[in-house]
């Protein structure tokens, strides 16, 4: 009898494990497929996946107004993290199901992965613009959360705008421009 129960429970465990692995693998693949082109105005999803060690830390987030576009810059120490940039709808929620309020009428979601919490507390306290911004395209930039190496941000826009993404070095930066 004990052998029968053990075999029955083991079969359930194996089936559950296989289903879990398949679901996780398909979700991870769908999310991190490289997509979109650099330095091209678009409203499509842009994502990149890199196979390097997690030695990257977010250093600063900057927002600036330029002729014809507003710019949001994520500056890093080390390499670029994996990232996904796409339009999203309200409500924007974090993993605790807390609603994130953000100025603007349209919203860009930015998911940065492989960003561990640093041992040096100075690297954890970064500069992020606070509150409403007075730019033609960008209304507000807000961090959604930082959980298990994933840092999510949202950019509130005054209207639906085309955007372009660039990767720059020295220092390492992920640049997102929004047409005005």
N, C-alpha and C positions, 0 to 999 in steps of 0.2 A: 504494500500500500504506500509506504513512504517513497519507494522508488518511483511509483506511478505519479505521485504528487510532485516529486522533484522534477521528473521529466516534463510534466505538464507546465509547471512554472518556468522551467528553463526554455521551453518552446515559446511561451509568451514573452519572455525577456529577450530572446533572440529576435523575434518578429518586431517588437517595440524598438529595439536597437537599430535594426535595419531601416525601419520607417523614419526614425529620428535622423539617422545619417543621411538618408536620401533627401529628406525635407531640408535639412541644414545645408547640404551641399548644393542643392538646386537653388536655394535662396541666395547663398553666397555668390554663386556663379552669376545669377541674374543681376545682382546688385553691382558686382565689380567687373563687368565686361567693359573693356575700354571702349568709350564711345565719344563722338563729337570731334570736331576739328579745332585746333588752336588758331587763335588770331583771326577768327571768322565771326562776323556778327550773326547771331542765331538766337533762337529761343528753345533750342533742343537741349537735352541732358548732355552734360560733359562729365566723363568719369575716367579715372586712371587708377591702375593697380600696379604697385611696385613690389618687387621681391627683394627687399633689403631689410636689414635689422631695424628694430624700433629704437633708433638713437636720435629721433627727431623730437624737438620741442617747439611749440608755438611761442614766438617771442613778442609779437606785436600785431595788432590789427589797426590799419590806418584807412581813412576815407578822405578823398580829395576831389576837388572840382577842377576839371580840365576843359579846354575848348572842345565842345561837342560831346563830352561824356563825363560821367562821374566814375571814380575809380575806388575799388575796395581792394586793399592789399593785405594778405596774410604773410607775415615774415616768419621764417623758421630758422632754428639752428639745425645743422645736419641736412638730411635729405628731405625731399618733399614726401608728405604722407600719402597714403591712398586717399582719394577724394571723389566725391560725387556732388555735382551742382545741378539743380533743376528747379523749375517753378513748382510751387506747392500752393495749397489752398488753406484758408483759415478753417477751423482752429488749428494752431500749431501747438502740439502737446509734447511734453517730455516723457521719459519712461515711467514717471510716477503719475502720469495722466494729469499733470498740472498744465493748465492753459497758459501759453506764453503770449502776452499782448505785445503788439508791435505796430508802430506807426506805418501807414501806407495803405494802398489799395490792392497791390499785388505783391507776392512774396517769393523770394528765392531761398531755397533750402540748401545749406552747405554742410556736408558730412565729411569730417576729417578723421581718418582712422590711423592707428599705430602711433598714438600720442600718449605715452605712459605718463603717470603723475611723477614729476621729478623728485629726487631725494633732496635736492637743493631748493628750498622754499622760494628763493629769489626767482627761479625759473617758473614757478607756479603762478606768481602774481604778474600778469601781463597787462599791457595797456589796451583797452578796448574802448572806443568812443561811446559815451553815455548819452542817453536821451535823444530827442528829436534833432535831426540835422537839417540845415537850411540849404539843401542842394537841389538842383533841378530834377534829378532822377531819384536819388537815394534819400529816403525819409529817415531810416533808422537801421542800425546794425545791432543785433543782440545775440549773445550766447544763449543757446537753449539749455545745454548741459554738457558736463564732462563726466562720462561714466565708462569705466573699464577700457580706457584707451581710445574712446570715441568722443570727439568734440563736435557738437552740432551748433551751427549758427543759422540765423535767418537775417535776410536783408529785406526791409520793407521798401517798396518802390511807390512813387506817386502815380505811375501808370505802367501798363505792361510795356516793357522795353526790350529791345534786342540787347544781348550781351555777348562779350567775347572773353576768352580765357587765355592767359599767357603764363608760362612758367619761366622765371628768371633766376639767374645765379649771381652769387657774390654781392649781396647775400641771397640765400634761397628764398624765393617768393612765389606765391600763387596770386596772380593778379586777375581781377574780374572788373571789366569796364562795362558800364551801362550807358547806352545812347541817351542823350538828353532830349 
